[in-house]
Amino acid sequence: MDVNLILNDHFVLVQRKSQMSLHQLPKKDGKQWTIKIGRDLVDLSTALGKPHGTFKLSHSEENQFKAFALVPSNDVVEMKEKLKDLNSGENNKEIWDDGKSQQLKKEDIEELRGQGLTGSEIVSQLVENSKTFQIKTEFSQEKYLNKKEEKYSEWVEILRPNIRHLAKYFHSQDPMQILNLRPDTLAMIMSLANIKSNGKFGVFDGGCQGLVTAAILDRIQGFGTVWNLCLKGKPQKRVIQAMNFNPEQLKPLKNVNLQKLKDSLKKEENEDEDEVPAAKMIKLDEDAPPPLEFGSLDGLVVVCRRPNAIAKELVKLLAPSGNFVIFCPYSEPLCETYTDFRECNLAVNLKLTEAWFRLHQVLPLRTHPEVNMSGSGGYILSGIKVVS
């Protein structure tokens, strides 16, 4: 199976300029799969069997929904390149936002779309019918074109999902559905937990849609063991599914119900040393992972809103010198955990940190931070377990 091709039942990220959406392709061939990109209907099934990359929206007369077909394209031309020879003003002091500068009305634009004009042609018409475009500064013209291309561009990118893209996508849609976990904070978690191949790691994902678990699976690439811990029901796996992992990459993943695990470990402690504990019987199978028991994990990641109680229990599974990382969108619960760990001398290099991140806008003559920024990407408590 070629991972570079767009295949049935796989997830893809569809991006037009700054707009991004996640979609799953149909399970069977020959089925139309219409999605909406901005205001346009697009038949996503027309991209099946083609490599990920840039596609051009093309009118398809065969499509009963009058949706655009996707045609692979390498000759992307941005509007600012087409209109670079137009004049520009020195400043915007003569421009008044009175709503009368654009002569084309909404009905006219819809008529142009109905005539089959491409996005670039529609934007060209908007520029030609604007009374103020040629007296705007070059920077203002570029902002105007970018804004219009968001709506009318005929080029889209179909991307193969990876952790960075998915973390960015879910954070942009609704940050709290992944506990406000930013991509840069996720990178810090992976580094502080010392995630690497052939390791044995535990992860408690209490509200990040499986993002942290997927990141660990992607890092170890089939070599090692990942114990996916949950309190009840089934662990969250939305991002794991979206990553299109193959069976070899999913092999390290072992889902564990913490209540059943606690009962099993208590039973094991009460058994005689001469007896073979039931929890260890799986070691008779050479392909089975090492059993999950106290002091057996190389690394532990806990992600939830109220981590104090669960973290103090799960850290017992961590081996001496094992790294642990606890993430919470709020600082107060982690302050309590930090105090508890310090009082019982549980860890060294114990740190409570907040990641600070701000995007910068790169311009030809200067670079400056963007006006809007993320207020907080959450808080991280990290350390290395020791035995006193």
N, C-alpha and C positions, 0 to 999 in steps of 0.2 A: 504494500500500500504506500503510495507516494504522498507524504505529508504536505508537500507543496501544492497539491491539487485540491480544489474545492469539491468535497464529496458529500454524498447523501448522508443525512442524519448528523452531520457535523455542525458545530457552531462557528459562526464567523462574525467579525466586527465590521460594520459598514460605516464608512466615514466620508462625509462631504464637508470640506473645510474644517470647522471646529465641531460640527455635529457628528456624534457617534452613537451607534445603536448596536445591540447584540441580538443576533437572530440564529435560529436553528433551521437548517435546511430540511426539506421533506425526506421521509424515510425511504420512499420508493421513487424510481425513475418515472418520467412522463407526467408528473403532477405539477401543475402551476403553483407557484408559491409567491403570492403578491404581498409586498410590504410597502410601507409608506416612508419615503425619505423626504423630509420637509413637506412640500405640497404635492410631490410627485409619487404616482404609483409605479412601482418597479417590480418586475417578475424576477425574483432572485434565482429561480430554478434555471434561468438561461445562463448562469455562470457555472453550472455544474461541469466538472471535468476539466476546467480551465485553471491555470495557476493563479494563486493569490496575487493581487497587484491592482493596477489602475484599469478602470472600465469606463466606457463612455455610454451615456444613456442614448438609446436609439429607438425610434418609433417602430413598433411592430404591428403590422396590419392584421396578423393572424391572431393576436391576443384579444380575446373577447372582452377583457376588462379595460382595454385601451391603456395598458400599462407599458412602460418602457422596457425594452430588452437591454441586457448588458453585453457590450462588445469590448473585448480586450483592446487597450490602447496604450501606446507609449509616447505619443506626440501631444502631451498636455501643454496647452498654451494658456497662460494666465491672462486675465483681462488687462492688467497693467502693462503687459508687454505689447498687446494689440494697440493700446491707446497711449503709448509712451510719447508719441510725436505731438500730442495735443498741448496747447498752451496751458500755463498755470499762473496763478497770481502770486503776489509777494506776501499778502496777508488777507485775512478774512473780515476786515473791518467794514467792508461794503455789503456784506451778506446778512440778510435778515431772514430768520426762520419764520416766515409768515404762511407757509404751507402752499404758496402759489408758484414756487420755482419749477415744479415738475408739471409739464403740460399733459403728460399721459395720465389718464385716469385708471382706476382699478379695472373698469370694464374693458378699456383698450388693451391692457396687459393680458387679461384673460383671453381676449380675442386673438392676440399674437400667439399665445400658447396653443390655442385651438388650431391655429394655422400650421402648427408644427415647427415653429422657430426654435432654434437651439437656445440654451441658456445664454451663451455668449452674444447671440444676435439680439436677444431681449435686453441684455444689459447695455449693448451698443445703442439701442433705441432709447433707453432711459437716459443715457449720457447725451445723446443728440437733442433730446427734448427737454433737457434741464437748462434753465436760464443762468444758473450760477456755477455750473461745473467748471467752466474754463477760467473763472476768476478765483477759484479756490486755490489754496496752496497745494503743492505736490503731496505733502503729507495728508491733507484733508481729502484729496482725490483718491489716494490709496485706501484710506479708511472707508470712503464711500463705495469703492469697487469691492472691497472685501465684504462689506455688509450685503451688497447685492448678490455677490457670488454665493453667499450662504444660502440664498433662496433659489437662485436660478442656474447655478453651475451644472454643466452636463457631465462632469467627471466625478467619479466616486472611487474611493479606495476600499477594496475588500481585503481585510487583514486576517491573518491566522492569529487567534487569541494567544497572548502570552501574559505572564503575571503583571508586567508593567502596564500593558494596555488595559487589562481587566481591572486592576486596582484604580487606575485613573478613571475608567468608565464608571464604575460603581460609586466612586467618590463624587464624580460630577453629577450623577443622577440624584442621589440622596445620601449624603455622607453618613447619616446615622444608621442606615441599613447595614453598614460595615463598622459601626461604632466610631465613626469619624477617623478611621485608620487611613492616613495618607500614604501614597506610594513611598515617599522618603522614610516615613516611620516604619513601614513594613521592611524596608531594606535594613534599617537599624536593628529590628527584631531578629532578622536572619543572621546578622553579623554577631550580635551579642549572645545568641543561643548557640553559636558555633556549629551551624548546620552544615554537614558534609557527608559524603558518600560513606557507606558501610557503618553508619552510626545507628543507634537505637534511640528514637526520639518519641516523646509524648507531647500531644497537643490537645488542649481543651479550647475549642472554638465556640464561645458562647454568644454568638451574634454577628459574625463576620461573613456569613454565607459560605463558609469553607475556604475563604481566601488564604488564611494562614496555612491550613493543611495543604492546599494546592501548591503554595509557594515552597513548602518543604519537599513535597513529592517531586516538584520540578527541579529542585536543587540536587537531590540524591540520585535521580534518574534510574530508579530500579534497584539500587544497591543500598541495602539497609532495611530498617523497619520503622514504620510510623504508626504509633498507637493513637488512633483518633478517639478521644475520650468524650463521653456525653453522660449527662445525669439521667435522662429518660428519653424514651422514643429513639429516633434515629439522628445521627449527626448531620449537620447542615452540609450540603454537597453541591450547591448551585454552581460555584466557581470551579469545583473539581470537574463537573460535567462539561462546563464551557471550555475547559482546557483541551478537550479531545485526547485525553491520555490513552495510550494503547495498553493492552493487558500487561505487558512487561513493566510499564511505568506504574501501574496500579497494584502490582504484586506486593509491594511493601506495606500497603495500607491495611491495617487491621482495626476494625471498629470494636470498641469496648464500652459496655454499659457499666458505669462506675459502681452502681449498687450491687450488681452481680459480682464485680471484681472484689469489692470490699468483703462480701460474704465468703468468697473463695479464699481470700488471703487470711481471714479470721479462722476458717476451717483448717487451713494449712498450718497455722501457728499452734493449733490445739492437737494436731496429730503427733504420734510418736515419731522419733527420728528414724526408726528402723523401717517405717512404712514409706511407700512411695506416694507422695502427695498427688492427688488427682490433677491439680493445676499444672504439674510438670510432665504429665504423660505425653503431651504433644511433642516432647523432645525426642520420642522414639522415632518420629518421622524426620528424616534428615532434611527434608525441604521445608519443614515448619520453622517459624521464627523462634528465637529464645522466648521462654515464657515471661510474662509481665509480672514481676514481683518486686518487693521492696528493695531499693538500691540497685535497680537493673538498668535505668535509663541514662544515656549519655547527655541528654539535653531535654529541657522541658519548657514549653511555651503555654501560658495561660492568658486567654483573651476573654474578658467579660466585664460587666458593669460593677459587680460586687465580688471582687476576687479574694477577699481576705480569708474566708473560711475554706473555700475550695483549694486555694493555693497552699495553705498550711497542711492540708491532707495530701495533696498530690506531690509535694516536695519530698515526701517519704519514699516515693518511687525513684527518686533521682539518686544516682551513684555519687559517692564522694568525689569532689573535683568536677562534678557535672555543672554545666551552665544552666541557669534558669532565667526566663524573661517573663514578666507579668505586665500585661498592657491593660489600661483602663482609660476611658475617655474623660474621667474626672480624677483630680489629684487627691481628694480626701480619702477614698478607700485605700489608695496605695500608701498614703502617709501612715495609716493604721497598720498595714502589713509591714511597712518598713520598720516601725517601732517594735512590732512583735518579733521580727527576725533578728533585730539588733539585740534585744533583751535576752534571747535564748542562744546567742552566738551561733546562729545557723549558717551564716555565710560570710565570706570575705569579698572585698571589692563591691560592697553593696551600694548601689547608686539609684537615685530617683531623678529622672531627667525628663525634660519636655523638648520635643523637636520643634524648631522654628524654621519656617520655610517661606520664601517670598519669590514669586516669579519676577523676572526683569524683562522689560521690553527693549529689544535691540533695534536701534535706529542707525541710519547711515553715519550721522555725525555725533550721536551721543547714546548712552545707555542709561535708563532710569527704571526704578521699580514701578510695577503696576500699582494702580490706585487701590484695587481690591486685593485682599489676600485672605488666606485661611486663618481664622482666629486661633485655632489650636488643632494639632494633629494627635492629641491624646498624650498620655504620660506613660513612661516605661520604668519599671523597677527591675533591675538586673543584678545578678551576683553569681558567685561560685559557691556551691555547697561544701561545707566542711563538717567533719565529725569531731566534736570536742571530747 
